[in-house]
Amino acid sequence: MARASFSSCGYKSLNSMADNEEQMIIDKYLTNQSPLFRKLKSWQWWVLVVVNIFFLIAGQAAAVLLGRYYYDQGGNSKWLATLVQTAAFPILYIPLFLLPASQEVSSSSRYPSFVTLALIYLVLGAILAVDNMLYSVGLLYLSASTYSLICASQLAFNAVFSYFINSQKFTALILNSVVILSLSAALIAVNEGSEGPSKVSRWKYILGFISTVGASAIYSLLLSLMQLSFQKVLKKQSFGVVLDMQIYTSFVATCICIVGLFASGEWRTLSGEMQGFGKGKVSYVMVIVWTAVSWQVCSVGVVGLIYVVSSLFSNVISTSSLAITPVVSVIVFHDKVNGVKVIAMLMAIWGFASYIYQNYLDDYRSRKSRYDGETHNDP
């Protein structure tokens, strides 16, 4: 009994020490932020974090649900559905003007030339346009919940591309996440009970599945290439640089989508599409506008978390939000949910948890290492 009491006290003591140590690391981290955040109290900083998390999760969930609603009510333009994913990029200028520029110094005295930057933005913007088109095709032929579950495979691709392109270590937790998420997507693929909206043909369902998996793979590749650009070319990842990357790649993708919309002839069908929209013309316009706004609200949350916390934390929240959309989709659209889909959803959550916990460990060790180094160097 005495040993039990000693163990309990010892455990509480260790817990207290760990909590104090983590709080010291967080305090040290906050003092290294821009002057704007040095003036904030801890609770005010956390409010900023929560607001940006809300922007990210709510923006992404709303955009996916509105995209599915557009198709359900008679919308059929894949190019328009692709265009709205980036067309509202000027919204990103708002945080760029409101928040002060980061004082982070580049590790290189030479900034990339205009030609180099233009080439980076053009290539990444073109990849983004292709990726958005595949997502649009996937959402056209899949229910919102099935689409979101398949999108979870993004984490598996992200781990693989990060390993080969960004030299990220492949830990047991990451491997577990890759395997579980891959199995989850495979269950959705072979599930005979799965069907697309309005009972689309099996062939179109397969096309939607392949498009969504391909889009997830390409998006993960895009993230790794962006990270590589920050590390090897831009030499920094400050708030302004990240926003510039988001704005100019979205501009390129938007231009490509506009060309595609007119070259394909789909622009001729938009007037009839508006007239025949299930909830009326005003609803059609509102769905298009708010889908575009929702995607950019999500982008504001992503960039805001990079600025307020870190790119790693932003990536974790971005990926974890994918687990929320399937649940919301089932509630809003009453998607058919059978046993296989429930198991796939639980497996996806398990995979998310493994991935997030590994990222938490990496982030904590990184902050602790920086804190220990700075403490050691202090006189």
N, C-alpha and C positions, 0 to 999 in steps of 0.2 A: 504494500500500500504506500509506504514511504517512497519506494522507487517510482511508483506511478505519479506521485505528487511531484517528485523531482523532475521527472521526464516532462510533465505538463508545464512546470515553471520554466524548464530549460527551453522547451519548444516556444513558449510565449516570448522568452527573452531573445531567442534567435530571430523570431518573427519581428519583434520590435526593432532589433538591430538592422534587419534587412529593410524594413520600412523606412527607418531613418536614413539608411544609406541611399535608398532609391530617391527619397525626398531631396537629399543633398545633391544627388546627380541631376535631378530635375531643376533644382534652384540654380545650379551651376550652368545648366543648359540654357535657362531663361536669360541669365546675365550675358550670354554670348549671342543673343538675338539682336536684331536691329534696335536702335534707340526707341522706336515706337513701342516695342514690347517690353523694354526695360522699365518703362513708366507704368506698365500695367500691373495690377495685383494678380495673384495666382488665380483667383476665381474669375477675373475678367479674361485672363488668357484661356481658361477652360471654356468660357462662354464662346469665345471665338472659335475654338476647336469644335465644340458641339454644333455651332451654327454652320460651319463648313461641312461637317459630317452630314448634317441634315440636307444641305444643298446637294451634296453628292448623291446620297441615297434616294432622296425624294425626286431629284431631277432624272436620275436614271430609270427609276421605277415608273414615273409618270410618262417618260418618253416612250418606253416599251409598250405600256398599256395604251397610250394614245395611238401609237403606230398600229397596234392590233385593232383598235377601234376604227381607224381609218379604213382598213381592209374589210372589216365586218360590215360597215355601212355602205359599201359599194365602191370604195376607192380601189384603183387597180394599177396606178402608175408607179412602177418600180423606180424610175428615175426621180420622180417627185419625192417619193419616200426616202430616197438616198440623199437628195438635195437638202431636205430639211434637217438632216443630221449635222450639217456644218454651216448652213446659210446664215444663221443668226450670230456668226462669230464676232461681229462688231460689238456685241454685248461685253466681250472680254476686255474692251478698251476701258470700261467703267472701273474695274479694280486697278487697271494699269495707271489710270489718272488719279484715283483716290488714294492709293497706297504709295508710300514713298519707295523709291528704288532701293534695292539692296546695296549695301556697301561692300559686299563680298568681293575680294580681289581675285582676279584670274590667276591661275598658276602659271600662265604664260604671258609675257609682255606683248606678244603679237596676237592681234585679234584676226580671225579668219577674214579673207577678202570677200568682197561682195559676190564675186563669181562662185566662190566656195559655198557661201551661205545660200545663194540662190539655187545652186545645184542640190544642196541638202533639202531645202524646202520643197523643191519641185519633185524630187524622188519620193520623199516621205509623203507629200501631199497626194501624189498619184497612187501610192500604196493605200493611203487612207480612203481614197475614192473607191478603189476596187473592193476594199474591205467593207465599206458601208453598203455597197451594192449587194454583196453576198449576204450581209445581215438583212437587207430588205427582202431579198428572195426567200431567205429562211423564215422570216416573220410572216410572209405571205402564205406559206404552205404549212406552217406549224401553229399550234395553239400557243398562247403566250407563256403558259407554264412549261410546256415541252421545250419551247425555244430557249427559255431562261435556264432550264436544267442543262441543256446541251452547251449553252454558253459557259457553263461552269468548267468545261474542258479547257477553257482559256488558261486556267492555273497550271494544268499539266504541261501545256505547250510553253507557258511562260518559264517554268522550271527548266525545261529542256533547252530552250533558246538561251536563257540566262547562263546555263552551264557552258554552252559552246561559244557564245558571243561575248558575254560579260564575265566569264570565269567565276561564276557563282558556284559555291560548293554544293554537292548533292548529298544531303544528310539523310538519315533514316526517316525523319519526319517528312521531308520533301518527297522522298521516294514513296512513302506511304500515301501521301497526298496524290501523287501522279497515278499510282495504281488504282486507288479508290475512285478518283474522278473519271479515269478511263473506263472502269467497270460500270460506273453510273451511266455514262454516255452510251456504252454498249447495251445496257439494259433497255434504255429508251429506244435504241435502234431496232432491237429484235422483239420489242413488245408488240404483240399482235393486237392488243387492245388500244394501242395508240392510234390516233387519227388526227388529221389536220382539221382546221375550221371548215364548216359546211361539208364535211365528209369528202375532202379532196381525194383524188385517186392515190393509190399506193405509190405509184411512180412519182407523183408530185410530192408526196410525203418524204420519199427517199431523197428527192432533189433538195427539198427544204432542209433535211437532216445534213446532207453533204455540204450544202452551202453554209449552214451555220457552223459546222465543225471547221470548214475551210476558213470562214471569217474569224473564228476564234484563234486559229493557228496564225493567220496573217496579222491579226491585232497583237498577238504576243510577240511576233517577229518585229512588228512596228515599234513596240515598247522597247525591245532590246536594242534596235537600231537607234532609237532616240537616245537611250542611255549611253550607247557607244559614241554618239555624236557629242553629247555633253562632256564625256570623259576625254575623248581623243581629239576633237576638233574645236569645240567651243571652250573647253578647259574649265568650265564652271557650270553650276546649276542654280543660279540665283532666280529670284522671283521674276525679274524682267526677262531673262533669257528663256525661262520656261514658258512665260506668256507669249513671247515672240514666236517660239516654236509652235505653240498651239494656234496662234492667230494666222500665221503665214501658211502653215500646212492646211489649215481649214480653208483659207482663201483659195489655194491651189485646187483642193478637192471640190470646192464649190464651183469654180470655173469649169472643171472637167464635167461635173454633173449638169451644168447648164448647157454645155455643148452636147452632152449625151441626150438631154431632154429634147433638144431641137433636132439633132441628127436622127434620132430614132422615130421622130414624128409623134411622140407621145403628147407633145404640147397641144396638138390638135384635139385630143380627146378630153382635155381638162375641163373645158366649158360644159360638155355633156356629163362629165363625171360630177361636176358641182351640181348640175340640175337634178341628177338622179341620186344624189347622196341621201341616204336613209333619213337623216334628221334635218335635212334642209340645207340651203346654201350658206346661211350664217354659221351653222354648226360646222360645215365643211371648212370654211375659212378659219374658224376658231381652232379646230383640230390641227390644221396645218401650222398656224401661228404658234400655238402653245406646244406643239411637238418640237418645233425649232427652238423655242425659248427653253423648254425643259432640258434639251441636250446641252445648251450653253450654261444653264444653271448648274448642271452636273459638272461641266468643265470648270466653272468658277470654284466649285467645291474642291475639285481635284487640285487646281493650282493654289487655292487658298491653304489647303492642308500642307502642300509642299512649302509654302512660305511661312506658315505659322509653326509647323512641326518639322516634317521632313518628307522627302520623296518616298522613303520606305513606308512610313505610316500612311501616306496617301494611297500608295499601291495596295496596302493591306485592306484599307477601308473600301477601296474601289472593288476589289475582288470579293470581299465579304458581302457587299451589297447585292451581288448576284444571287446570293442564297435567299434574299428577301423577296425578290420579284416573283418567283414561282408561287409562293404562298399568297401574295397579293393578287396574282393572276387568277388563282383558283377562287378567291373570294369575289372578285369583281366580275369575271366572265363565267364563273361556274364551270370551269374546265372539267372534263371527265377525269377522275382520279381513280385508278385501280391499284391493286396491291403492288404491282411491279413499279408503278410510278412513285408510290409512297416509299418503297425501298430505295429507289434511285435517288429520291430527294433526301432521305436520311443519310445515304452514302455520300451524297454531295456535301451535306453539312459536316459529316465526319472529315471528309477531305479538306474542306475549308478550315475546320478547326486545327488540323495538323499543320496546314500551311501558315495560318495566322500565328500559331504558337511558335513555330520555327522563326518567323519574322520578328516576333516579339523578343525571342532569345537573342537573335542577331543584333537587333536594335539596342537592347539593354546592355549587351556585352560591349557594343561599340561605344555607347555613351559612358559606360563605366571605365573603359580603357582610356577615353579622352579625359575623363575627370581625374583618373589616377595619374595620367601623364602631366596634366596641368597642375595638380596638387604637388607632384614631385618637383616640378620646376619652380613652384612658388618659393620665395625666400623665407 
